[in-house]
């Protein structure tokens, strides 16, 4: 008999499979993926972009910290999820937005959309997107005042229309890739967003299903309606939304089929708003609308349990 001391039998409820990946690990990967776009925003829009991003992150983290202290709940301010929300919020506003409006947006994102629903993992809609839409409704003039990017931090800014606006002039492919056109901070440089998106895919922080299905739907709809699919993908916030906001763990379906259905819905609504609506951009509204349908999508696209078909066939055989 082995006299070596044996470990006691431990019983736990599911899940029994654990992983070293934590919320902080995932959010750190997202922040690394956002770094190229942060650099691009500062280069294109100058120190005002840096100040806006810094204030947005500080406001989101600070509000989450204060909320947890006031409610006496476990403090989640340091898991980096609030920092990610802060960067994404800053990426959804123009560089000229008054700083106090950024704080208002942070309050909507963290307190209203996240903490009032129970904190991380319990929010129904994407906080950064909801805050963008709130700011667009509350401060329409400020949210639609765009300036042409510049490469010198202290250069004068010139008001300009985004490429999606009907008043905008022709935009070259190089301009769309580099981001040398007017727009919000995070949607101008397509190269920077693609570099970050590839990093998320390589590190398996996200899967390919939502970005590919989302972008593919927009390309197909563009071709069917006689529009340039490449321009439609590179203009506006499509790439930012497809890689960084439509892939949010909490507000997207859990099943593979559900992710594809979700992304196709986002693509269709984006095109409906862009092509035939009164708004220039439809990415934020499409993701918000599909967020609300996620419980129904999950219910209609369940995964087949492991061995489910085999058990069904066995039962059928016994019945015969």
C-alpha positions as CSV (number, residue, x, y, z in Angstrom):
1,X,0.0,0.0,0.0
2,X,1.3,3.4,-0.9
3,X,1.7,5.3,2.3
4,X,2.3,8.6,0.5
5,X,-0.2,11.2,1.6
6,X,-3.1,11.4,-0.9
7,X,-4.9,14.6,-1.9
8,X,-8.5,14.7,-0.7
9,X,-11.2,14.3,-3.3
10,X,-12.6,17.7,-4.1
11,X,-15.9,18.3,-5.7
12,X,-16.8,21.4,-7.6
13,X,-19.7,22.6,-9.7
14,X,-19.2,23.4,-13.4
15,X,-17.1,24.6,-15.1
16,X,-14.3,22.2,-14.3
17,X,-12.1,23.5,-17.2
18,X,-10.1,26.5,-16.2
19,X,-7.8,28.8,-18.1
20,X,-5.0,31.2,-17.2
21,X,-6.7,33.8,-19.4
22,X,-8.4,36.5,-17.3
23,X,-10.4,39.6,-18.0
24,X,-7.3,41.6,-17.5
25,X,-5.4,39.5,-20.0
26,X,-8.1,39.9,-22.6
27,X,-8.3,43.6,-22.1
28,X,-4.6,44.0,-22.2
29,X,-4.6,42.4,-25.6
30,X,-7.3,44.8,-26.7
31,X,-5.3,47.8,-25.5
32,X,-2.2,46.6,-27.3
33,X,-4.3,46.1,-30.5
34,X,-5.6,49.7,-30.0
35,X,-2.1,51.1,-29.6
36,X,-1.5,51.6,-33.4
37,X,-4.7,53.6,-33.7
38,X,-3.9,55.7,-30.7
39,X,-0.5,56.6,-32.2
40,X,-2.2,57.3,-35.5
41,X,-4.8,59.6,-33.9
42,X,-2.1,61.6,-32.1
43,X,0.0,61.9,-35.3
44,X,-3.1,62.9,-37.4
45,X,-4.9,65.2,-34.9
46,X,-2.2,66.4,-32.6
47,X,-2.0,66.9,-28.8
48,X,-5.8,67.5,-28.6
49,X,-6.3,63.9,-29.5
50,X,-3.9,62.8,-26.8
51,X,-5.6,64.9,-24.2
52,X,-9.1,63.6,-25.2
53,X,-8.0,60.0,-25.1
54,X,-6.3,60.4,-21.7
55,X,-9.3,62.2,-20.2
56,X,-11.7,59.6,-21.5
57,X,-9.7,56.7,-20.1
58,X,-9.2,58.5,-16.7
59,X,-12.9,59.3,-16.5
60,X,-14.0,55.8,-17.2
61,X,-11.6,54.2,-14.8
62,X,-12.3,56.8,-12.1
63,X,-16.1,56.5,-12.4
64,X,-15.9,52.7,-12.1
65,X,-13.6,53.0,-9.1
66,X,-15.9,55.5,-7.4
67,X,-19.0,53.4,-8.2
68,X,-17.5,50.3,-6.7
69,X,-16.5,52.2,-3.6
70,X,-19.9,53.8,-3.2
71,X,-21.7,50.5,-3.7
72,X,-19.1,48.6,-1.6
73,X,-18.7,45.9,-4.4
74,X,-15.5,44.3,-5.6
75,X,-13.4,46.9,-7.3
76,X,-13.1,46.1,-11.0
77,X,-11.5,49.4,-12.1
78,X,-8.1,47.7,-12.5
79,X,-9.2,44.9,-14.8
80,X,-8.6,47.2,-17.7
81,X,-12.1,46.9,-19.1
82,X,-12.9,50.5,-18.2
83,X,-9.7,51.6,-19.8
84,X,-10.7,49.8,-23.1
85,X,-14.1,51.5,-22.9
86,X,-12.4,54.9,-22.4
87,X,-10.2,54.4,-25.5
88,X,-13.1,53.2,-27.6
89,X,-15.2,56.2,-26.5
90,X,-12.5,58.6,-27.4
91,X,-12.2,56.9,-30.8
92,X,-15.9,57.5,-31.5
93,X,-15.8,61.3,-31.1
94,X,-14.1,64.1,-33.1
95,X,-10.8,65.6,-31.8
96,X,-12.6,69.0,-31.4
97,X,-15.2,67.7,-28.9
98,X,-15.2,69.8,-25.7
99,X,-13.6,67.9,-22.9
100,X,-16.6,68.1,-20.5
101,X,-18.6,66.2,-23.1
102,X,-16.1,63.4,-22.9
103,X,-16.7,63.1,-19.2
104,X,-20.5,63.0,-19.8
105,X,-20.0,60.3,-22.3
106,X,-17.8,58.3,-19.8
107,X,-20.6,58.6,-17.3
108,X,-23.2,57.2,-19.7
109,X,-20.8,54.4,-20.7
110,X,-19.7,53.3,-17.3
111,X,-22.5,54.1,-14.9
112,X,-25.6,54.0,-17.0
113,X,-24.7,51.2,-19.5
114,X,-22.4,49.1,-17.4
115,X,-22.7,49.5,-13.6
116,X,-26.4,50.0,-13.3
117,X,-26.8,46.6,-15.0
118,X,-24.5,44.9,-12.6
119,X,-21.0,45.6,-13.9
120,X,-18.8,43.8,-16.3
121,X,-20.3,40.8,-18.1
122,X,-23.9,42.0,-17.3
123,X,-24.4,45.0,-19.6
124,X,-26.9,44.5,-22.4
125,X,-25.4,47.0,-24.9
126,X,-21.9,48.1,-25.8
127,X,-21.0,51.0,-23.4
128,X,-18.8,53.0,-25.8
129,X,-21.3,52.7,-28.7
130,X,-24.2,53.8,-26.5
131,X,-22.2,56.7,-25.2
132,X,-21.4,57.8,-28.7
133,X,-25.1,57.7,-29.7
134,X,-26.1,59.6,-26.6
135,X,-23.5,62.3,-27.3
136,X,-24.7,62.5,-30.9
137,X,-28.2,63.1,-29.8
138,X,-27.3,65.5,-26.9
139,X,-24.6,67.5,-28.7
140,X,-25.2,67.0,-32.5
141,X,-23.3,70.1,-33.5
142,X,-20.2,69.2,-31.5
143,X,-20.3,65.6,-32.6
144,X,-20.5,66.5,-36.3
145,X,-17.7,69.1,-36.3
146,X,-14.8,67.4,-38.0
147,X,-11.4,68.8,-38.8
148,X,-8.9,67.7,-41.5
149,X,-6.0,65.8,-39.9
150,X,-2.5,67.3,-39.8
151,X,0.9,65.9,-39.1
152,X,2.2,68.7,-36.9
153,X,1.0,68.8,-33.3
154,X,0.5,72.6,-33.3
155,X,-0.7,73.1,-36.9
156,X,-4.0,74.9,-37.5
157,X,-7.1,72.8,-38.0
158,X,-9.4,73.1,-41.0
159,X,-13.1,72.1,-40.8
160,X,-13.9,69.3,-43.3
161,X,-16.6,66.8,-44.1
162,X,-16.1,63.0,-43.6
163,X,-15.8,60.8,-46.7
164,X,-19.3,59.4,-46.1
165,X,-20.9,62.9,-46.1
166,X,-22.7,63.9,-49.3
167,X,-20.8,67.2,-49.4
168,X,-17.4,65.5,-49.3
169,X,-15.2,65.5,-52.3
170,X,-13.5,62.5,-53.8
171,X,-11.2,60.6,-51.5
172,X,-8.3,58.5,-52.6
173,X,-7.5,54.9,-51.5
174,X,-4.2,56.1,-50.0
175,X,-6.0,58.7,-48.0
176,X,-8.4,56.2,-46.6
177,X,-5.7,53.7,-45.7
178,X,-3.5,56.3,-44.0
179,X,-6.3,58.3,-42.4
180,X,-5.5,61.7,-43.9
181,X,-9.2,62.6,-44.1
182,X,-11.7,64.1,-41.6
183,X,-13.5,61.9,-39.1
184,X,-13.6,60.8,-35.5
185,X,-10.3,59.8,-33.9
186,X,-10.5,56.0,-34.3
187,X,-12.0,55.6,-37.7
188,X,-9.6,57.4,-40.0
189,X,-6.5,55.2,-40.4
190,X,-7.5,51.9,-41.8
191,X,-4.0,50.5,-41.7
192,X,-3.7,51.1,-37.9
193,X,-7.1,49.4,-37.3
194,X,-6.2,46.4,-39.5
195,X,-2.9,46.0,-37.7
196,X,-4.7,45.9,-34.4
197,X,-7.4,43.6,-35.7
198,X,-4.8,41.1,-37.0
199,X,-3.2,41.1,-33.5
200,X,-6.5,40.2,-31.9
201,X,-7.0,37.4,-34.4
202,X,-3.4,36.0,-33.9
203,X,-3.7,36.1,-30.1
204,X,-7.1,34.5,-30.4
205,X,-8.6,37.3,-28.4
206,X,-11.4,37.3,-31.0
207,X,-12.5,34.9,-33.8
208,X,-12.7,35.7,-37.4
209,X,-16.5,35.1,-37.7
210,X,-17.8,38.5,-36.8
211,X,-15.3,40.7,-38.7
212,X,-15.4,38.6,-41.8
213,X,-19.2,38.3,-41.9
214,X,-19.7,42.0,-41.1
215,X,-17.2,43.3,-43.7
216,X,-18.3,40.6,-46.2
217,X,-22.0,41.7,-45.9
218,X,-21.1,45.3,-46.5
219,X,-19.0,44.4,-49.5
220,X,-21.8,42.2,-51.0
221,X,-24.4,44.9,-50.4
222,X,-22.1,47.5,-52.0
223,X,-21.7,45.4,-55.1
224,X,-25.4,44.7,-55.4
225,X,-26.2,48.4,-55.2
226,X,-23.4,49.6,-57.6
227,X,-21.2,51.1,-54.9
228,X,-17.4,50.7,-54.4
229,X,-17.0,48.0,-51.8
230,X,-13.4,48.9,-50.9
231,X,-14.4,52.5,-50.2
232,X,-17.4,51.4,-48.1
233,X,-15.2,49.2,-46.0
234,X,-12.4,51.8,-45.5
235,X,-14.7,54.8,-44.9
236,X,-16.4,55.5,-41.6
237,X,-16.2,53.3,-38.5
238,X,-16.8,49.9,-40.2
239,X,-13.4,48.4,-39.5
240,X,-13.3,49.8,-36.0
241,X,-16.7,48.5,-35.3
242,X,-16.1,45.1,-36.9
243,X,-12.9,44.3,-35.0
244,X,-13.2,46.1,-31.7
245,X,-16.9,46.7,-30.8
246,X,-19.0,44.1,-32.6
247,X,-16.7,41.5,-31.0
248,X,-17.4,42.5,-27.4
249,X,-17.7,39.3,-25.4
250,X,-20.7,40.4,-23.3
251,X,-22.9,41.9,-26.0
252,X,-22.4,39.4,-28.8
253,X,-23.7,35.8,-29.3
254,X,-21.9,32.9,-27.7
255,X,-22.4,30.4,-30.5
256,X,-20.5,30.4,-33.9
257,X,-23.7,30.5,-35.9
258,X,-25.0,33.2,-33.7
259,X,-21.9,35.3,-34.3
260,X,-22.4,35.0,-38.1
261,X,-26.1,35.9,-37.9
262,X,-25.2,38.9,-35.6
263,X,-22.5,40.2,-38.0
264,X,-24.8,39.8,-41.1
265,X,-27.5,41.8,-39.3
266,X,-24.9,44.5,-38.4
267,X,-23.8,44.7,-42.0
268,X,-27.3,44.9,-43.4
269,X,-28.4,47.6,-41.0
270,X,-25.2,49.6,-41.7
271,X,-25.8,49.5,-45.4
272,X,-29.5,50.4,-45.0
273,X,-28.6,53.5,-43.0
274,X,-25.6,54.5,-45.2
275,X,-27.3,54.0,-48.5
276,X,-30.9,55.0,-47.9
277,X,-31.0,56.7,-44.5
278,X,-30.6,60.3,-43.4
279,X,-27.4,59.6,-41.4
280,X,-24.0,59.4,-43.0
281,X,-22.9,56.5,-40.8
282,X,-24.8,53.5,-39.4
283,X,-22.2,51.3,-37.7
284,X,-22.9,52.4,-34.1
285,X,-26.7,52.1,-34.6
286,X,-26.4,48.7,-36.2
287,X,-24.3,47.2,-33.5
288,X,-26.6,48.7,-30.8
289,X,-29.7,47.3,-32.4
290,X,-28.1,43.9,-32.8
291,X,-26.9,43.9,-29.2
292,X,-30.6,44.0,-28.2
293,X,-31.3,40.9,-30.2
294,X,-28.4,38.8,-28.8
295,X,-30.5,36.8,-26.3
296,X,-32.9,35.8,-29.2
297,X,-30.0,34.9,-31.5
298,X,-28.5,32.7,-28.9
299,X,-31.8,31.0,-28.3
300,X,-32.3,30.3,-32.0
301,X,-28.7,29.1,-32.7
302,X,-27.8,26.7,-29.9
303,X,-24.8,24.5,-30.1
304,X,-25.4,20.7,-30.3
305,X,-24.3,19.1,-27.1
306,X,-21.3,16.7,-27.4
307,X,-22.7,13.3,-28.2
308,X,-26.2,14.6,-28.7
309,X,-26.7,13.0,-32.1
310,X,-25.3,9.7,-31.0
311,X,-27.6,9.5,-28.0
312,X,-30.6,10.4,-30.2
313,X,-29.7,7.6,-32.6
314,X,-29.3,5.1,-29.8
315,X,-32.7,6.0,-28.4
316,X,-34.2,5.6,-31.8
317,X,-32.6,2.2,-32.2
318,X,-33.9,1.0,-28.9
319,X,-37.4,2.1,-29.8
320,X,-37.4,0.0,-32.9
